[in-house]
Amino acid sequence: MTADTPRLRDRLAEAAAGAAQDVPGVAFLRPGVVDLLRARVADRAPRLAAGSGARAQGVRVSRDEATGVWHIDIRLVLHRGHRALDVTRAVHSATLAAVRVEPSVSVRVTVTGVV
């Protein structure tokens, strides 16, 4: 892992989060357990959490070291009245367009609820 990998991971997560939130029908990105725990730790000990920078909640980015492919996993909640299939396709396309600088990216979008 190079020194730039964590920064690139954060940039990909921020770009994916921004693209997903701009899609009509997306109510909000749903943070996972890790995001919630990280926020709790940051509230109690800002000095410890400050080292990694802000992270986009609801987006997980990982890299397959063997192939070099970046995997972006987005968890979101829909607004009622929007078709999940249409919104997930739009989020998928918007995310790929936002991170097109990196040639090897796969995107998975999961709808976790409707409000």
N, C-alpha and C positions, 0 to 999 in steps of 0.2 A: 504494500500500500504506500503510495507516495504521499508527500506532505500536502499536496493539493487535493487529494481525494476527499477529506472531510469538508473542505470548502466547496468543492464541486457538488458533493452530496447535499449540502445546505442550499446551494444555489438551485439545484434541480428541485428540491422540495419546495422552496419558495415559489419558483416559477410554476410548478404543478398546482400548488395551492391557489395561487392567484388566478390561473387559468380556470380551475374548477369552480371557484367562487363566482366567476363572472358569467357562468353558463346559466341561462334562465331555467328555473325549476330547482336549482340547488338552494336549499334552505341554509345549510351550514355544513362544514366538514366535521366529522365526528372523531374526536380524539380517542385513541386507544388507551388501554390501561397504562402503558409506558408513558404516554404523554401526560396523563393525569398524575401519575406518580412524580414525574419530572417537575410538573408545575407545583406540586406540594413541597418538594425539596427546595425549589427556587424560592417559594414563599418563606420557608423557614431559614434557609441558609443561602442568600443571594450570592455570597462570595463563592460558594462551591459550584453553583450552577452557571455562573457567569462565564466560565471558561469555554463552554461549547457554543455560545451564541444562541440567538433565538431560533427555535425550531418551529416549523409549520405543523400545527396539530392536525391530525386526520390524514397525514401523508407520511408514508414510510418509504425510504429509498435505500436500496441495497445494491451491491454489485457482486456479480458472479466472477470471482477472481480467475477462474479457469477460462471463461469465454470473454470476459470483459464487458458483458452486457449489464446495463443498469436496469433494475426493476423498480418501478414506481407503483406503489399500492395506495389507492385513494379510497377512503371510507367517507360516505356522505349521507345526509338526510335530505329527502325531497320535500318540496312544497306539494301539498295535496292538489290533485288535478293535473299533474304532469305524469306522462308515461315514463316509467323507469328505464325502459329500453332506449327511448329517444334521448333522455338526459344522459345516460351513461355513454351512449355513442358520442354525444356532443362533448362531454367531458374528456373522453378518450382522445378525440380529434384535437380539441383545444390544448390539451396537455402535450401531445406530440408536437403541435405547432410551436408551443412555448419553449420546448426543450430541444428543438431541432438541431442545435449546435452539436449535440452529442449523437453520433450516428446509431449507436446500438442501445436502444431503449425499448423496454416493454412496459406497457401500462395496464394495470388491472383496477377496475372501478367496482366498488361494492356499495350497494345501497343498504343502509342499516335501519332505515325508518322513514316515516312520512309524517309531516306536521301540517 
